[in-house]
Amino acid sequence: MNLEVVLPNGAIIWTGANTLKNATGYNLTQLLVGSEGTLGVITQIVLKLLPQNR
């Protein structure tokens, strides 16, 4: 849902939002995950855990 990322210039940014629907602007979270570390270093991750249905 959210990422804390350290950019190459040393700036620390948070991406994403804690809302159910976040459809404004660019999706920086998916961009940084897809870049595999070339755009910045991910230092913290906020996840949403779902129970397993049996």
Distance bins in CASP14 RR format, pairs under 12 A and 6 or more apart:
PFRMAT RR
TARGET T0000
AUTHOR 0000-0000-0000
RMODE 2
METHOD distances of the structure
MODEL  1
1 14 0 0 0 0 0 1 0 0 0 0 0
1 15 0 0 0 0 1 0 0 0 0 0 0
1 16 1 0 0 1 0 0 0 0 0 0 0
1 17 1 0 0 1 0 0 0 0 0 0 0
1 18 1 0 0 1 0 0 0 0 0 0 0
1 19 0 0 0 0 1 0 0 0 0 0 0
1 20 0 0 0 0 1 0 0 0 0 0 0
1 21 0 0 0 0 0 1 0 0 0 0 0
1 22 0 0 0 0 1 0 0 0 0 0 0
1 27 0 0 0 0 0 1 0 0 0 0 0
1 29 1 0 0 1 0 0 0 0 0 0 0
1 30 0 0 0 0 0 1 0 0 0 0 0
1 33 0 0 0 0 0 1 0 0 0 0 0
1 44 0 0 0 0 0 1 0 0 0 0 0
1 45 0 0 0 0 1 0 0 0 0 0 0
1 46 1 0 1 0 0 0 0 0 0 0 0
1 47 1 0 0 1 0 0 0 0 0 0 0
1 48 1 0 1 0 0 0 0 0 0 0 0
1 49 0 0 0 0 0 1 0 0 0 0 0
2 13 0 0 0 0 0 1 0 0 0 0 0
2 14 1 0 0 1 0 0 0 0 0 0 0
2 15 1 0 0 1 0 0 0 0 0 0 0
2 16 1 0 1 0 0 0 0 0 0 0 0
2 17 1 0 0 1 0 0 0 0 0 0 0
2 18 1 0 0 1 0 0 0 0 0 0 0
2 19 0 0 0 0 0 1 0 0 0 0 0
2 22 0 0 0 0 1 0 0 0 0 0 0
2 28 0 0 0 0 0 1 0 0 0 0 0
2 29 1 0 0 1 0 0 0 0 0 0 0
2 32 0 0 0 0 0 1 0 0 0 0 0
2 33 0 0 0 0 0 1 0 0 0 0 0
2 42 0 0 0 0 0 1 0 0 0 0 0
2 43 0 0 0 0 0 1 0 0 0 0 0
2 44 0 0 0 0 1 0 0 0 0 0 0
2 45 1 0 0 1 0 0 0 0 0 0 0
2 46 1 1 0 0 0 0 0 0 0 0 0
2 47 0 0 0 0 1 0 0 0 0 0 0
2 48 0 0 0 0 1 0 0 0 0 0 0
3 12 0 0 0 0 0 1 0 0 0 0 0
3 13 0 0 0 0 1 0 0 0 0 0 0
3 14 1 0 0 1 0 0 0 0 0 0 0
3 15 1 0 1 0 0 0 0 0 0 0 0
3 16 1 0 0 1 0 0 0 0 0 0 0
3 17 0 0 0 0 0 1 0 0 0 0 0
3 27 0 0 0 0 0 1 0 0 0 0 0
3 28 1 0 0 1 0 0 0 0 0 0 0
3 29 1 0 1 0 0 0 0 0 0 0 0
3 30 0 0 0 0 1 0 0 0 0 0 0
3 31 0 0 0 0 0 1 0 0 0 0 0
3 32 1 0 0 1 0 0 0 0 0 0 0
3 33 1 0 0 1 0 0 0 0 0 0 0
3 34 0 0 0 0 0 1 0 0 0 0 0
3 35 0 0 0 0 0 1 0 0 0 0 0
3 37 0 0 0 0 0 1 0 0 0 0 0
3 39 0 0 0 0 0 1 0 0 0 0 0
3 40 0 0 0 0 1 0 0 0 0 0 0
3 41 0 0 0 0 0 1 0 0 0 0 0
3 42 1 0 1 0 0 0 0 0 0 0 0
3 43 0 0 0 0 1 0 0 0 0 0 0
3 44 1 0 0 1 0 0 0 0 0 0 0
3 45 1 0 1 0 0 0 0 0 0 0 0
3 46 1 0 0 1 0 0 0 0 0 0 0
3 47 0 0 0 0 0 1 0 0 0 0 0
4 11 0 0 0 0 0 1 0 0 0 0 0
4 12 1 0 0 1 0 0 0 0 0 0 0
4 13 1 0 0 1 0 0 0 0 0 0 0
4 14 1 0 1 0 0 0 0 0 0 0 0
4 15 0 0 0 0 1 0 0 0 0 0 0
4 16 0 0 0 0 0 1 0 0 0 0 0
4 28 0 0 0 0 0 1 0 0 0 0 0
4 29 0 0 0 0 0 1 0 0 0 0 0
4 32 0 0 0 0 0 1 0 0 0 0 0
4 40 0 0 0 0 0 1 0 0 0 0 0
4 41 0 0 0 0 1 0 0 0 0 0 0
4 42 1 0 0 1 0 0 0 0 0 0 0
4 43 1 0 1 0 0 0 0 0 0 0 0
4 44 1 1 0 0 0 0 0 0 0 0 0
4 45 1 0 0 1 0 0 0 0 0 0 0
4 46 0 0 0 0 1 0 0 0 0 0 0
5 11 0 0 0 0 1 0 0 0 0 0 0
5 12 1 0 0 1 0 0 0 0 0 0 0
5 13 1 0 1 0 0 0 0 0 0 0 0
5 14 1 0 0 1 0 0 0 0 0 0 0
5 15 1 0 0 1 0 0 0 0 0 0 0
5 16 0 0 0 0 0 1 0 0 0 0 0
5 28 0 0 0 0 1 0 0 0 0 0 0
5 29 0 0 0 0 1 0 0 0 0 0 0
5 31 0 0 0 0 0 1 0 0 0 0 0
5 32 1 0 1 0 0 0 0 0 0 0 0
5 33 0 0 0 0 1 0 0 0 0 0 0
5 35 0 0 0 0 1 0 0 0 0 0 0
5 37 0 0 0 0 1 0 0 0 0 0 0
5 38 0 0 0 0 0 1 0 0 0 0 0
5 39 1 0 0 1 0 0 0 0 0 0 0
5 40 1 0 1 0 0 0 0 0 0 0 0
5 41 1 0 0 1 0 0 0 0 0 0 0
5 42 1 0 1 0 0 0 0 0 0 0 0
5 43 1 0 0 1 0 0 0 0 0 0 0
5 44 0 0 0 0 1 0 0 0 0 0 0
5 45 0 0 0 0 1 0 0 0 0 0 0
6 12 1 0 1 0 0 0 0 0 0 0 0
6 13 0 0 0 0 1 0 0 0 0 0 0
6 14 0 0 0 0 0 1 0 0 0 0 0
6 32 0 0 0 0 0 1 0 0 0 0 0
6 37 0 0 0 0 0 1 0 0 0 0 0
6 39 0 0 0 0 0 1 0 0 0 0 0
6 40 1 0 0 1 0 0 0 0 0 0 0
6 41 1 0 1 0 0 0 0 0 0 0 0
6 42 0 0 0 0 1 0 0 0 0 0 0
6 43 1 0 1 0 0 0 0 0 0 0 0
6 44 0 0 0 0 1 0 0 0 0 0 0
7 13 1 0 0 1 0 0 0 0 0 0 0
7 14 0 0 0 0 0 1 0 0 0 0 0
7 15 0 0 0 0 0 1 0 0 0 0 0
7 28 0 0 0 0 0 1 0 0 0 0 0
7 32 0 0 0 0 1 0 0 0 0 0 0
7 35 0 0 0 0 0 1 0 0 0 0 0
7 37 0 0 0 0 0 1 0 0 0 0 0
7 38 0 0 0 0 0 1 0 0 0 0 0
7 39 1 0 0 1 0 0 0 0 0 0 0
7 40 1 0 1 0 0 0 0 0 0 0 0
7 41 0 0 0 0 1 0 0 0 0 0 0
7 42 0 0 0 0 0 1 0 0 0 0 0
7 43 0 0 0 0 0 1 0 0 0 0 0
8 35 0 0 0 0 0 1 0 0 0 0 0
8 37 0 0 0 0 0 1 0 0 0 0 0
8 38 0 0 0 0 1 0 0 0 0 0 0
8 39 1 0 0 1 0 0 0 0 0 0 0
8 40 1 0 0 1 0 0 0 0 0 0 0
8 41 0 0 0 0 1 0 0 0 0 0 0
9 39 0 0 0 0 0 1 0 0 0 0 0
9 40 0 0 0 0 1 0 0 0 0 0 0
10 40 0 0 0 0 1 0 0 0 0 0 0
10 41 0 0 0 0 1 0 0 0 0 0 0
10 43 0 0 0 0 0 1 0 0 0 0 0
11 39 0 0 0 0 0 1 0 0 0 0 0
11 40 0 0 0 0 1 0 0 0 0 0 0
11 41 0 0 0 0 0 1 0 0 0 0 0
12 40 0 0 0 0 0 1 0 0 0 0 0
12 41 0 0 0 0 0 1 0 0 0 0 0
12 42 0 0 0 0 0 1 0 0 0 0 0
12 43 1 0 0 1 0 0 0 0 0 0 0
12 44 0 0 0 0 1 0 0 0 0 0 0
13 28 1 0 0 1 0 0 0 0 0 0 0
13 29 0 0 0 0 0 1 0 0 0 0 0
13 31 0 0 0 0 0 1 0 0 0 0 0
13 32 0 0 0 0 1 0 0 0 0 0 0
13 39 0 0 0 0 0 1 0 0 0 0 0
13 40 0 0 0 0 1 0 0 0 0 0 0
13 41 0 0 0 0 0 1 0 0 0 0 0
13 42 0 0 0 0 0 1 0 0 0 0 0
13 43 0 0 0 0 0 1 0 0 0 0 0
13 44 0 0 0 0 0 1 0 0 0 0 0
14 28 0 0 0 0 1 0 0 0 0 0 0
14 29 0 0 0 0 1 0 0 0 0 0 0
14 32 0 0 0 0 0 1 0 0 0 0 0
14 42 0 0 0 0 0 1 0 0 0 0 0
14 43 0 0 0 0 0 1 0 0 0 0 0
14 44 0 0 0 0 1 0 0 0 0 0 0
14 45 0 0 0 0 0 1 0 0 0 0 0
14 46 0 0 0 0 1 0 0 0 0 0 0
15 22 0 0 0 0 0 1 0 0 0 0 0
15 25 0 0 0 0 0 1 0 0 0 0 0
15 26 0 0 0 0 1 0 0 0 0 0 0
15 27 0 0 0 0 1 0 0 0 0 0 0
15 28 1 0 1 0 0 0 0 0 0 0 0
15 29 1 0 1 0 0 0 0 0 0 0 0
15 30 0 0 0 0 1 0 0 0 0 0 0
15 31 0 0 0 0 1 0 0 0 0 0 0
15 32 1 0 0 1 0 0 0 0 0 0 0
15 33 0 0 0 0 1 0 0 0 0 0 0
15 35 0 0 0 0 0 1 0 0 0 0 0
15 39 0 0 0 0 0 1 0 0 0 0 0
15 40 0 0 0 0 0 1 0 0 0 0 0
15 42 0 0 0 0 1 0 0 0 0 0 0
15 43 0 0 0 0 0 1 0 0 0 0 0
15 44 0 0 0 0 0 1 0 0 0 0 0
15 45 0 0 0 0 0 1 0 0 0 0 0
15 46 0 0 0 0 1 0 0 0 0 0 0
16 22 1 0 0 1 0 0 0 0 0 0 0
16 23 0 0 0 0 0 1 0 0 0 0 0
16 24 0 0 0 0 0 1 0 0 0 0 0
16 25 0 0 0 0 0 1 0 0 0 0 0
16 26 0 0 0 0 0 1 0 0 0 0 0
16 27 1 0 0 1 0 0 0 0 0 0 0
16 28 1 0 0 1 0 0 0 0 0 0 0
16 29 1 0 1 0 0 0 0 0 0 0 0
16 30 0 0 0 0 1 0 0 0 0 0 0
16 31 0 0 0 0 0 1 0 0 0 0 0
16 32 0 0 0 0 0 1 0 0 0 0 0
16 33 0 0 0 0 0 1 0 0 0 0 0
16 45 0 0 0 0 0 1 0 0 0 0 0
16 46 0 0 0 0 1 0 0 0 0 0 0
16 48 0 0 0 0 0 1 0 0 0 0 0
17 23 0 0 0 0 0 1 0 0 0 0 0
17 24 0 0 0 0 1 0 0 0 0 0 0
17 25 0 0 0 0 0 1 0 0 0 0 0
17 27 0 0 0 0 0 1 0 0 0 0 0
17 28 0 0 0 0 0 1 0 0 0 0 0
17 29 0 0 0 0 1 0 0 0 0 0 0
17 46 0 0 0 0 0 1 0 0 0 0 0
17 48 0 0 0 0 0 1 0 0 0 0 0
18 46 1 0 0 1 0 0 0 0 0 0 0
18 47 0 0 0 0 0 1 0 0 0 0 0
18 48 0 0 0 0 1 0 0 0 0 0 0
19 48 0 0 0 0 0 1 0 0 0 0 0
20 48 0 0 0 0 1 0 0 0 0 0 0
22 28 0 0 0 0 0 1 0 0 0 0 0
22 29 0 0 0 0 1 0 0 0 0 0 0
22 30 0 0 0 0 0 1 0 0 0 0 0
25 31 0 0 0 0 0 1 0 0 0 0 0
26 32 0 0 0 0 0 1 0 0 0 0 0
27 33 0 0 0 0 1 0 0 0 0 0 0
27 34 0 0 0 0 0 1 0 0 0 0 0
28 34 0 0 0 0 0 1 0 0 0 0 0
28 35 0 0 0 0 0 1 0 0 0 0 0
28 39 0 0 0 0 1 0 0 0 0 0 0
28 40 0 0 0 0 0 1 0 0 0 0 0
28 42 0 0 0 0 0 1 0 0 0 0 0
29 35 0 0 0 0 0 1 0 0 0 0 0
29 39 0 0 0 0 0 1 0 0 0 0 0
29 42 0 0 0 0 1 0 0 0 0 0 0
29 45 0 0 0 0 1 0 0 0 0 0 0
29 46 0 0 0 0 1 0 0 0 0 0 0
29 47 0 0 0 0 0 1 0 0 0 0 0
30 39 0 0 0 0 0 1 0 0 0 0 0
31 37 0 0 0 0 0 1 0 0 0 0 0
31 38 0 0 0 0 0 1 0 0 0 0 0
31 39 1 0 0 1 0 0 0 0 0 0 0
31 40 0 0 0 0 0 1 0 0 0 0 0
31 42 0 0 0 0 0 1 0 0 0 0 0
32 38 0 0 0 0 1 0 0 0 0 0 0
32 39 1 0 1 0 0 0 0 0 0 0 0
32 40 1 0 0 1 0 0 0 0 0 0 0
32 41 0 0 0 0 1 0 0 0 0 0 0
32 42 1 0 0 1 0 0 0 0 0 0 0
32 43 0 0 0 0 0 1 0 0 0 0 0
32 45 0 0 0 0 0 1 0 0 0 0 0
33 39 0 0 0 0 1 0 0 0 0 0 0
33 40 0 0 0 0 0 1 0 0 0 0 0
33 42 1 0 0 1 0 0 0 0 0 0 0
33 45 0 0 0 0 1 0 0 0 0 0 0
34 40 0 0 0 0 0 1 0 0 0 0 0
34 42 0 0 0 0 0 1 0 0 0 0 0
35 41 0 0 0 0 0 1 0 0 0 0 0
35 42 0 0 0 0 1 0 0 0 0 0 0
36 42 0 0 0 0 0 1 0 0 0 0 0
37 43 0 0 0 0 0 1 0 0 0 0 0
END
